[in-house]
Amino acid sequence: MKISDGFDARRLRPKENRNWRARLALTLAILLTLAGVVILLTGASSLIGHPAALGDLNANPTAAVLVLVAGLLVSWLGIALWRRNRRRLRQPSGLNMAPHLMKKRD
């Protein structure tokens, strides 16, 4: 079979990951998870003990529970975003061919 002049085999190879947006989103997801853990620990320390540095959380246990729940939600959101971005970065990349050029399977 004759190879045409316009054929370039390098186009069929997968490209390297240069996806900075995905890496930035991964970093932000990790920071969101860490912030959620810090908020969670703040709420838990306010419920367990009475540290003077927390201000209004000492007087109001309902606010401490709300901070604890908010910390759980933020950390859960950060972990979910982190897992989704990590899965997207590690996806196997196959050949960059159009589907209509593949073999037809009956």
One Martini backbone bead per residue (centre of mass of N, CA, C, O) as a GRO file, in nm:
protein
  106
    1MET     BB    1   0.096   0.037   0.023
    2LYS     BB    2   0.067   0.365  -0.035
    3ILE     BB    3   0.214   0.651   0.086
    4SER     BB    4   0.134   0.947   0.142
    5ASP     BB    5   0.254   1.270   0.176
    6GLY     BB    6   0.044   1.357   0.424
    7PHE     BB    7   0.169   1.149   0.608
    8ASP     BB    8   0.182   1.128   0.979
    9ALA     BB    9   0.269   0.931   1.249
   10ARG     BB   10   0.273   1.144   1.487
   11ARG     BB   11  -0.043   1.189   1.494
   12LEU     BB   12  -0.103   0.897   1.634
   13ARG     BB   13   0.022   0.988   1.877
   14PRO     BB   14   0.025   1.064   2.186
   15LYS     BB   15   0.005   1.327   2.378
   16GLU     BB   16   0.124   1.520   2.600
   17ASN     BB   17   0.089   1.649   2.909
   18ARG     BB   18  -0.046   2.006   2.901
   19ASN     BB   19  -0.253   2.029   3.153
   20TRP     BB   20  -0.283   2.298   3.360
   21ARG     BB   21  -0.578   2.305   3.450
   22ALA     BB   22  -0.582   2.028   3.593
   23ARG     BB   23  -0.353   2.093   3.794
   24LEU     BB   24  -0.488   2.337   3.922
   25ALA     BB   25  -0.745   2.186   4.012
   26LEU     BB   26  -0.592   1.988   4.194
   27THR     BB   27  -0.475   2.199   4.386
   28LEU     BB   28  -0.748   2.323   4.474
   29ALA     BB   29  -0.864   2.059   4.590
   30ILE     BB   30  -0.651   2.025   4.810
   31LEU     BB   31  -0.702   2.298   4.950
   32LEU     BB   32  -1.000   2.240   5.012
   33THR     BB   33  -0.947   1.995   5.191
   34LEU     BB   34  -0.770   2.138   5.402
   35ALA     BB   35  -0.983   2.347   5.484
   36GLY     BB   36  -1.193   2.139   5.579
   37VAL     BB   37  -1.018   2.017   5.804
   38VAL     BB   38  -0.981   2.276   5.965
   39ILE     BB   39  -1.282   2.329   6.016
   40LEU     BB   40  -1.340   2.059   6.151
   41LEU     BB   41  -1.136   2.096   6.389
   42THR     BB   42  -1.265   2.351   6.502
   43GLY     BB   43  -1.542   2.229   6.571
   44ALA     BB   44  -1.435   1.995   6.748
   45SER     BB   45  -1.280   2.170   6.960
   46SER     BB   46  -1.534   2.325   7.052
   47LEU     BB   47  -1.689   2.071   7.158
   48ILE     BB   48  -1.477   1.947   7.351
   49GLY     BB   49  -1.362   2.221   7.414
   50HIS     BB   50  -1.250   2.561   7.549
   51PRO     BB   51  -1.118   2.767   7.356
   52ALA     BB   52  -1.028   3.111   7.344
   53ALA     BB   53  -0.972   3.152   7.019
   54LEU     BB   54  -1.289   3.113   6.903
   55GLY     BB   55  -1.501   3.274   7.058
   56ASP     BB   56  -1.833   3.216   6.979
   57LEU     BB   57  -1.806   2.898   6.991
   58ASN     BB   58  -1.815   2.870   7.303
   59ALA     BB   59  -2.125   2.969   7.350
   60ASN     BB   60  -2.209   2.798   7.074
   61PRO     BB   61  -2.287   2.474   6.984
   62THR     BB   62  -2.436   2.515   6.715
   63ALA     BB   63  -2.202   2.652   6.565
   64ALA     BB   64  -2.007   2.414   6.594
   65VAL     BB   65  -2.177   2.214   6.430
   66LEU     BB   66  -2.183   2.382   6.170
   67VAL     BB   67  -1.876   2.382   6.130
   68LEU     BB   68  -1.844   2.077   6.117
   69VAL     BB   69  -2.031   2.031   5.870
   70ALA     BB   70  -1.883   2.224   5.680
   71GLY     BB   71  -1.614   2.069   5.689
   72LEU     BB   72  -1.723   1.807   5.571
   73LEU     BB   73  -1.826   1.924   5.300
   74VAL     BB   74  -1.561   2.051   5.200
   75SER     BB   75  -1.389   1.793   5.210
   76TRP     BB   76  -1.569   1.625   5.023
   77LEU     BB   77  -1.547   1.811   4.777
   78GLY     BB   78  -1.237   1.799   4.750
   79ILE     BB   79  -1.217   1.491   4.711
   80ALA     BB   80  -1.398   1.471   4.460
   81LEU     BB   81  -1.229   1.659   4.281
   82TRP     BB   82  -0.962   1.507   4.306
   83ARG     BB   83  -1.056   1.234   4.185
   84ARG     BB   84  -1.155   1.343   3.910
   85ASN     BB   85  -0.887   1.472   3.819
   86ARG     BB   86  -0.708   1.221   3.848
   87ARG     BB   87  -0.863   1.046   3.648
   88ARG     BB   88  -0.820   1.239   3.405
   89LEU     BB   89  -0.502   1.232   3.407
   90ARG     BB   90  -0.501   0.889   3.395
   91GLN     BB   91  -0.593   0.850   3.124
   92PRO     BB   92  -0.594   0.666   2.861
   93SER     BB   93  -0.413   0.713   2.560
   94GLY     BB   94  -0.471   0.679   2.246
   95LEU     BB   95  -0.529   0.699   1.943
   96ASN     BB   96  -0.561   0.976   1.703
   97MET     BB   97  -0.836   0.859   1.568
   98ALA     BB   98  -1.080   0.827   1.371
   99PRO     BB   99  -1.354   0.621   1.380
  100HIS     BB  100  -1.385   0.585   1.056
  101LEU     BB  101  -1.084   0.439   1.033
  102MET     BB  102  -1.170   0.200   1.151
  103LYS     BB  103  -1.271  -0.102   1.190
  104LYS     BB  104  -1.528  -0.294   1.099
  105ARG     BB  105  -1.782  -0.431   1.318
  106ASP     BB  106  -2.032  -0.703   1.304
   0.00000   0.00000   0.00000
